[in-house]
């Protein structure tokens, strides 16, 4: 039995000074982190995925104050599938049975001296299980992060392209593609779990293929607007279902970037760590520091710029991180809070003239965009069926506004 339990706070990192659940009105925040280096059957090991997973697990627990963080190192397919089945089951138990089939490093709990996990061995008995804290997930009241670092491969499914993540016992034989885990399967599990805020982070080749798991929605590529109090409340109260990927659907992701001095982490993970540590927190009004709240949109902006710069310096093939929302997304934005966040210092949104004349309505002006609901729904339905929708009409009738303030949000 592998028991889901909280990662204990490490004495090597400072205690978080924010109360994530209090500020964001969550009952609890959860994280599942998977890193895979060992691929004995494929014969193509990675060097940084497990290290990246350990570092993100520590940040989510110690800096972001997540209640439950599960780390899985080099899990086999049966172990990941058992986890996904558990998540998708509305009658899930507080503990989970995961078959122990890895021939390499044990998944689950790293020794206490390393990361501070409880001393709970894989394959323990019920007596051990009572020594750790069980997970209880209440979907409408909780938030969850899923992080995967490992190999990714492209594929096809009925109706279009698809992508797969590769467990440690994955095979590179065409006839053995069932040894992979379809990104559709990830999507289905977390859709059924249906947490109020969901963020999936995939650091693998062809990670952007996740966009083809059911229906995704467009995300704005503009600079995120100031986080006024009203916008902060909207982000936390509205449902968020977002996916941050390290590469586009047709791109490979680099395991390291030695030409840039990044040797023990992937360039995506290295910039993600910096982003969560505060680099993605955009300063406003001439201030040296941001507001202490980092949205998924800010993560995307920082990580994409930095990874683009790193890859360009090495004259490598392009690697473009991206963020997109799935069809269940409803105007929220996944939030991380750092030590300098102060809810009382968020400013009220200034009163603005809602009439823009001939200027188009941008995504941040969606609150003032009315009267095009029917047309917006029609375009959205077309994009769910086809990859392209053509919007035509005379000049100044509102084509750009319909897309930017109607369709994008």
N, C-alpha and C positions, 0 to 999 in steps of 0.2 A: 504494500500500500504506500503510495506517495501522498502525503497530506499537504494540502495548501495551507501555508502559514505565513504570518507577517515576517518580513525582514526586520531584524532588530536594528535600531539606530547604532551606527558605528561611532566609537569615541574619537575616530580620526577626522570626523567632519563635524562642523558646528551644528548645534541644534537649530531647527527652523524657527524663525521668529514670527511666522505668519500661521494663521489657522485656516488652512485651505477650505475645509468643509464649512466653517463658520461664515467666511466671507462669500462663498459661492453657493451656500444653501444646499450642500450635499450631505447626505447621511454618512457616506463613506466614499473614499476614492481608492480604486484598485489598479494594479498594473501587472501585466504578464509580459515577461521579457525572455526572448529566446535567442541564443547565439550558437552557431554551429561552425566549427572549424574542421572537424574530422569527417571525411568522406572516403572511407576505405574501399568501397565498391567502385565509386566513380574514379577514385585515384586523383582527385583534384582538391587537395586540402586548402583551406584559407588560413590566414595568419592572425587576423584582427577581430573576427566576428565575436568570439567569446569574450575577449577583453572589452570590446565595445558594449556588449550586453551587461557585463558586470558594472561598468562605469555608469551606464544609464540607470541600472537598478539602484545603485547607491544615491544618485542624484534625486530620483523620484522619491526615495524613502527619506533621506536625510535633509535634502534641501526643499523639496516640494511637499513633504509631510503627507505622503500617501499612506493610507492605513495598511494596505496589504500589497506586497510586492512578491511575485513568484518569479524566480530565475530558473530557466531550464538550459543546461549546457549540453550540446550534442545529443538532443533527443532523437529517437527513431520515429518512424511514421506512426506506429501504433500508439506511442505515448502522446504525440501531438493530437492525433485523432481522438483519443480518449478525453483529452482536455477540451477539445472543441465540442464533442458530444455532451460533456458535462455542462459547458456554458450554454448550449442550446436547449437544455432540458429545463423547463419551467419548474419542475419538481426536484431540482438538483439537491443532493445532500450537502452538508457542510464539508464533507470529506470526499475525496475522489480516489478511485482505484485506477492506477496507471500501470499497465504491464511493463515489467522491467526487461527490456530487450536490447538495450545499448551494450555494445561490446567495449565501448571506450569510456571516457569520463562519465561518472554517474550524473544523471540529470537531477535537477531539483536543488537540494541544499548544499551549498559550498561549506567547507569546514568553518567552524566558528572563528578560528584564528585568522581566517582569510577575509570573510565578508561580514561576519557577525550573525550568520544564520543560527537558529536554534539547533542544538545537537540532536538531530532527528535523522536516522539513517534511512535510505531507501530500502523498502522491504521490511519496515518495522511493523510491530504489532499494535493492537488496540491500546495497550498500556502506554506506548510511546505517543500515540495519536492524542491522548488526553493531555499531553504536556505542551501542546502548541495551540495557538488560537485558530479556530476554524473560520472559514470565509462564509459570510452571508451577504448575498448580493440582492439588493432591492432595486430593480431596473429603473423605475421612474425617479428614484431618489439618489442614485449613485452615478459616479463617473468612472470611466475605465480607459486605460492606455494599453495597447498591444504593440510590442516592439519586436521586430524580427531582423536578424542579421545572419546572412548565409547565402547560399546559391539560389538563383532564380532562373527559370527557363521559360521561353515562350511556347505557345501551343495554339491549337484550334479547338473550337467547340461548335456545336450546332448553332448556327446563326452568327458566328464571327470569331474573332481572336480571343485568346485567353492567356492566362499566365499561371505559373506554378511556383511554389516554394519547395525546396528540396531538403528532406530530412536526412539525418546522418547515414541511414541505410538506403538512400536513393540509388537507383541504377541508371546508367546512361544508355541502356538498351531501349530501342524504340518499342519493343514488345513489353517492356517493363515500366511504361509510363505511369502505371497505377501505383508505383512506389513514390510518386510525387504527391503533393497536396495542392489541389486546385485553389486558386485565389477565390473562386466562387464559394468554396467550402468555408473559407475564412469569413467571407461576407455573410453567408447564411447564418453562421453561428452567432456573430455579433449583432446581426439584425434581429434574430430571435431573442437574444439577451436584452436588447433594446434599452440600454442605459440612457439616461438623460443627456450625458455628454460622452461621446465615443471618439477616440482618436487612434487610428492605426498608423504606425510608422514602419515602413519597409525599406531596408537597406540591402538591396540585392539587384542583380542584373534584371532588366526588363520589369522593374517594379511598377512602372506606369501601366502595365497590363491590367492592374487592378481596376482601372477605369472601366474596363469592359465587363466587370462583374455586375450583372444586372444593369442598372442605370445610374450614371453619375451625372452631376450637375456642374455647370461652369463655376469657377471661382474667379473673382476679380484679380487682375494683376497690378492694380494701382497701389500706390503707397497707402497703407492703412490710415484712416482718418484719426484724429485725436480721440483718446478714450475718455470722453465725457461721462459723467455719472449715469446719464440716461442710456448711453451706449453700453456701458459696463453692465447695467441691469438687464438690458435686452440680450446681451451675449450670454449671461448666466441663466436667464429665465427661459430662453428659447432653446429648442433641441439642437444639438450639434452632432453631426455624423461626418467626420472628415478623415481624409487619408493623406499623409505626407509621405512622399516617395523620393528615393535617392536618385532615380533615373527615369527617363521617359520610357514609353512602351517599346521602343526599338533601340535602346541604349544599354551598354554594359555599365556596371558600377565598379569603381576601383577599390581594391582591397586595402591599399595604402597609397601614399604619395611621397615616396622617399625623396624625389627631386625638390620637394617643398619642406622637407624636414619632418614629414608625418609618417612615422614608421610603425607605430604600435596601434594605430586606429585607422579606420577608413577616413577619407577626406570628408565624407558626409557626416560621419559620427563626430569627428573632431570639431567641425563647425557647429554641429548641433549642441555639443557640450558647451561651447562658448556662448551660443545663443541662449541656452537655458540659464547660464551663469550671469546673464544680463546684457550681452552684446546686442541681442535682438530688440531690446527695449528702447524704442525710438525716443530720443530727447525732444521735448517740446518747449516752445516759447523761450528759446535761448538757454534753457537749463542744461547742465552737464549730464544729468541723469534722467532716465525716463520715469514713468509713474509706478514702476515695480510690477506691473501686470504685463505678461507677455502672451499675446494671442497666437493661435496657430498661424494666422495670416502674417504676423510679424516674423515667426519662425521661418516661414516659407521665403519671405523677402530676403532675410539675412543669409540663410543657408544657400539659396540659389546664387546670390551675388558672390559669396565667398567660394563656393565650389566651382563656379564658372571661372573665377580668377585662378584658383589652384590648378585646374585642369588645363587652362590656357597656358600657364607657365611651363607645363610639362609637355606641351604640344601633343596632347593626347586626343583621342576621339571625344567629341562632346559628351558631357554628362550634365543633364539639366534636372535638378530636383524640382518637385512641383507639389502643389496642394490642390485637392479637389474634394468636393462634397458629394456624398451619395444621395439617393433620392429621398431618404428619410430626414435629411438635413432641413432645418426649418428656421434659419436665421441666427442660430447661436454661433459662438466661436469658442473653441476649446481654450481654456485659460490656465496659465501657470503663474504663480505668485511668488515673487522674491522678497527678500527681507526688507527692502525699502518700500514695499507697498503699504499705502495708508489710505483706507477707504474714505476717510474724512477730507483728504486732500484732492480728491477728484473734483474737477470743476463742473458746474452746470453748463450745458450746451447753450451757447449764445443764441438769442433770437435772430432768425434769418428770414429774409424775404423768400417765400417759396416759389416765386415766379422768376424763371430764368431767361425769359425772352427767347431768343433764337439759340441759346446755348443748350446743349443736351443735358439731360439729367444723368448724373453719375451714380454709381452704386450707393455711395454714402447719402444720396438724396432720395433714396427709395421711399422714405416716410412721406414725401410730398408728391409722389408719382401716383396718380389715380386715373381711372377711366380706361385702362388698357388691359384689364384682367382677362377678358375673353381672348384677345389676340395673343397675350403672353402664354396662356394655357395652350392655345393652338400650336404655337411655335415649339413649346416644350414637348407636346405630344409627338410632333413631327421628328424632333431630335431623338426621341426614345426609339423611333422606328428606323431612322436614317441618320448617317453621320453628318449630313449637311442639310441646312434649311436656308433657302434664299428669301430674304425680306426685301421687297421692292415697293416703291411708291414715290410720289413727287418729292421734291426737295422741301425740307422743313416740316414734314408731316409727323416727325417723331420716331423715325426708324432707329436711330442711335439710342434714344431714350428708352425705347421698348426693350432693347437688348441689354443696356447697361443697368438701368434702374428697375426693369421688370423681370427679365430673364435671369441675369447673373445672380442676384440675391436669392 
